[in-house]
Amino acid sequence: MGGMRLLVVAGTTATAAVDGISAAGADPELRVHTPSADLEIVEAGRPAPDSPVPMSPTGCATPAVVTRAVRELLGPETLPVEFVDAGLGAPTAASVREVGASPGGDVRDPEPVPEAATVFERARSLAPDLAVSGEGAGPERDGDGPAELLVAETIPGGTTTALGVLTALGERAAVSSSLPANPIERKRRVVAEGLDASGLDPGGAADDPIEAVRLAGDPVLAGVSGLIVGAADAGIDVTLAGGTQLAAAAALARHAGVERPLPLATTSLVADDPTADLPALAGDLDLTLAAADPGFGESDHPAVAAYARGEAKEGVGMGGALALAERAGVGDDAVRERVAAVADRLLADRTESDGGDGTTPGNGGDRR
């Protein structure tokens, strides 16, 4: 494998406040901080002092923990990172690129992403630069030319807005969830309400992917799809590091005319979820699907075992990071041990900041 650079596109949507569709934290106020803290964890190994620790009420750590653990195992210089602010709702200490995005509105609003076209075009123009910039020298494929991009996302409520975009495009209407029991029918009702408010029929935006985002999506999907299209225009290889949300971004890129191969690297937790139907969706979109399974169920560490229970199945590049670890020959035992160590570090930080036993719920685990 040649040089690889991880890009995490982060933002928020008011859709995350809809009752019962997201396990991303104790309450909507804390949930807004999750993407900002996720970037800090991936970059520095822990949130900034003024950021809440992203931990779900049940004790499941954000999937940013897994991505950070892999970066530590491989060496940060082996996997440099870049972050794109696509509508963050809270400040972050991580270094970010701007694409003109504001936090997304509720998908039930008539126009939840009014600046979709601006975000898409700015991300599109940014893609070539992101492939040759980054931390330090940044490894480049075969010694010259741009690095391959591993594109990921973090946004609470993002599977519901992904469902909105897939429905608007006329694609298979199925997505995953951070919850062990996927509330897919509730999400479909929310999306149907939004399409009705927007005056858009299912499949009505098949010829206009930006319109699909503007009327039924979130700003992160605008940013990710713009990056995919911009990379394709420049002949840069892209691997999508995620599940159904990255598949929705791929659908937008396909409807925008992208025909290049698009690998989708996710976790077995998403790929094996029958309610998400990801293998079928990947087939519809001509995506090469790979699913990593590091055996989280073999761990007795509470935070690691929580992933195996179906919480925080994907996000912040988790599946793509695990695929890189496997490709580099890092054993599953080493991955599980490092994930546990990073989770313990976050829990210790939370305990210290609480001044107690660390039982106060932090902001969310997964953001789906």
N, C-alpha and C positions, 0 to 999 in steps of 0.2 A: 504494500500500500504506500502511496506517495504521501506528500504533505496534506494535512487536514486542518481546517480552521472551523471551530464551533461558533456559530452565530445564534444567539438567543434573542428572539423578538418578544418584547414584554409590554403588556398593557393591561387595561381593565375595561370592564363593561358593566353597566348597571344591571344587566341580566343576572349577574351573580347574586343579587339580593332577592331574586324570586325564591319563594319558600320551597325547600325540598329538592332543589336540583343540583346543589353544590355542597361538597363536604369541605370547603376551603376555609374553615375556621369557626371560631366561637360566635362571631357576629359580623355583620357587614362592615363595620368600621375597621375591624382588624383585617378583614379579608382584603381590603384595598391595599394593604401593605405587603401582601404575599409576593407579588412579582418583583417588587423593589428589593425585598430581602433575598429572594431567590438569586438575583443577579449578584448580590454581595457574597452569598455563600459560594457560588460557582467561582467567583473571582478570587475571594480572599479566605474562604474556608469557614466563615461565620458572618452573621449579620453585623451591620454597624451598631454601635452602642445604643443608638436611639431607634433602632428598628426592632419590632417584635419578632421573636423567634418563630419561624413557620412550623408549627406543630399542631396537628389536629386535636380536637378534644379527646379522642380515643388514644392518643399517643403516637399516631403514625406521622413519621417525619415527611416533610416535603421531598419529592423526588429529586430536587436539587442536591440533596445529600448524596444520592447515588452518582450523579454526574460529577460532583466535587471529588468523591472518593476515587473515581476512575482517573480524574486529572492528577490526583496525588500519586496514584499507582504508576501512571505512565510518565509523570513529570510534566508540570505545566508548560514547559517549553515544547513538549511533543504535541500538546493539544492547546494552542493559543486560542483565546476567546475574544469575540467582539459582541457588544450588546447594542440593540436598537430599541429606542424608546418609541413604542407605538401606542401611546396613550396611558402611560403610568399615572396612577392616581395619588401617589405619594412619592416624596423624594427618595433617591437612592444614592449611596456613596460610590456605587460602581460607575465606571466611565461608560457613557452611552453616546450613540449617534442619534441625531434627531431626524425625523421624517415629517414633521408638521402635524403630528397626531394629537388629538385630545382624547380623554377617556370616552369610551363608547357609551351610547345610550342603551336603554332597555330595548331588547329585540321586539317587544310589543309596541314600541313607538313607531310612528309612520316612517321615520328616517333616523335610525340609530347611529349611522356613521356618515354624517353629511360631508366630511372631507375625504371620503374613500378614494376618490380619483387622485387627489393631491398626495396622499400617503402612498398609494400604489406607485405613482410615477417617481416620487422621490426615492422610494426603496429600489425601484428598478434602476435608477441612475447610480445608486450607491453600490450596487452589487459588485461591479468590477473592482472598485477601490477596496471593499472589504476583503476581497480574495487575495490582496497583496499587502495589506496593512496588518496591524495587530501587535501583540506583545512581542517585544524583542525583535529578533530577525525574522522569526516565523518560518517554519519549514515550507519549502515549495516543492511541488511535484517534480520529480526527476531533476532537481537542481535548478530548474528555471521555469518561468511561467507561473500563473496563479495557483494557489492552493485549491484543493477540492473543498467545497463548503458543506458543512454539516449543519443544517438549519433546524432550529428548535423553537419552541414557544413557551410562554408562561402567561396565563390569563385566567383568573377565576371565572367560572361560568362558561368557559369556552366551548364545551361540547354542545351546549344548547345553541349558541350562535353558529357553530359549525353545521349543526342540523338545519338551521335556517338557510344557510348558504347552499347546502346540498339540495334542499327542497326547492329553493328558488331556481337552481340550475337544472332541475329535473333528474337529479342523480338519486341513487339508492339512499333512502332516508333512514339511516341507522348510525348511531354513535355510541361510544362507550361512556363510562361514568367512574368517578372515584369511589362511589358508594358500592358496597358489595352487591346490593340489589339495584340494578340500573333502573331509574325512574323514566324510562324511555317514553312511555305514553304521556306522562306529565310534560316532558319536553316537547313532544309533538303537539300537544294542546297549546303550549306557550307559543310555539312557532306558528301554528295555524292562526292564533290571535294576532300575531305580528304581521303575517302576510295579509290578513284581512284589513288591518289598519293601514298598510302600505298600498292596498289596492293591487297586490301582486298575486297571480295564480301560481301554483306549483309548476315549475318549469318555465315560468314567464320571463326569466332572465337568462335563459340558456344562451342567448346570443349577445349578452352584455354582462360579463362577470363582475365588472365594477359596480354595476347596478345591483347585482345580487348582494354584494357586501354593503352597499349604501343602505339598502332597504331591509336586509335580513341578517347582517353579520356583525363583525366587530373590527376595530382598527388593526388588531394583530393579524387577522386574515388578510387585510389589505396589504400590510407590510410584508408578510411572508410570501404571498403570491407575487408581489412586485419584485422581491428578491429572486424568486425562481425564474421569472420572465427575464429579468436583467441578466442573470447568470447565463441563461440559455442564449440570449442575444450575443453575449461575449464568448460563448463556447466554453464556459466554465462548468465543470461537473458539480452536481448537487446531490447530496443524500439527505432525505427528509428524516429527521430524528424525532419520531413521535408516532401517535396513533391516528385516531379518526379526525382530529383537528388538522394534522398535517395532510391527511388524505383530502380533507375539504379544501385546503390551500392548493393541493395538486389538482383538484377538480377545477378550481378557478384558473390555474395556469393552462390546463388542457383546453378549457373553453376560450382562453386567450390565444390559442394557437401553438402552444409549446408541444413539440413532438419528441424531444430528446428523452432518453431513458431517465426515469426518476425512481431510484431505489427508495424504499420506505423501511426504515429500521426501527422496530418497536419492541415491546416486551411480549412474552408469551401470555402475560396476564391480560393484555388487550386482544392479541390474536386469537386466543382461545375462548374469548367471551362471546357466546352465541348471540347475545342481544346486540352486540356491536357489528357483527357480520363483516369484520374488516377484510378477511380474505376475499370475499365476494366483491366488496367495494374496490379493493386494490385491483382485482381482475377487470372490473368495469373500466378503470382508469389507466390500465396498462402500467401498473406500478409493480416493481419487483419487491415482494414482501419478504423480510427476514425478521424472525422473532427470537430474541435472546431470553434465555432462562438460566439465571445464576443460582437457582435452587434456594431461594429465600426461605422456602418452607422447611429447610433443613436446619435453620438457625433457631436457637432458643432466645435470641436477643429480642426484646419486645418490639422495638422499632422496626427491625428487619422482618420479623415474623408478620407484622401488620401488613406489609406489602403482599405477602403470600395469601392473606385473607381476602384480598381483593380491594384494598384501599390504596389510593395513590398509585394506580396501575401504570401511569405514564406521565410525562411532562418534563420540561426543562432539559430535554435531550436525553432522558434516562435510557431509552432503548438504544439510541445511537451510541451513547457512551459505553453501554454494556457490550455492544457489537465490536467497538474498538478494542476493549479489553480482551475479548475473546480472540480477536484477530492478532493481537500482540502477544498472545500466549499466556496471559494472566489467568491463573486458576480461579475457579469459582470460590474456593475457600478464602483466597486472598481478597477477592471482591467483597464477600460477606463480612469478613473481619474489618476491612477498612470502612465499609458502610456503617457498621456498628460503632466504630471509633468516631467517625464524624458525627453520627447521631448523638453519641454520648457527650461529645464536645458541645453540641447545641443545647442539650439538656442541662449540662453544667452551667452554661451561660444563662439559661433561663432561670435556673435555681438561684444563681448569684444575683440576677437582676430583680427577682421576686423577693429576695431576702428570706426565703423559706425553703419549702421542700420541693418546689418546682411543679406543684400540682395544678397551678393556675393554667387554664387553657391558653395556648398561644394562638397565633393566627394560623391559617389553614395548612393542611397537608397538600393534597393534590388540588388542582384548580378546576377540575372538570365539572 
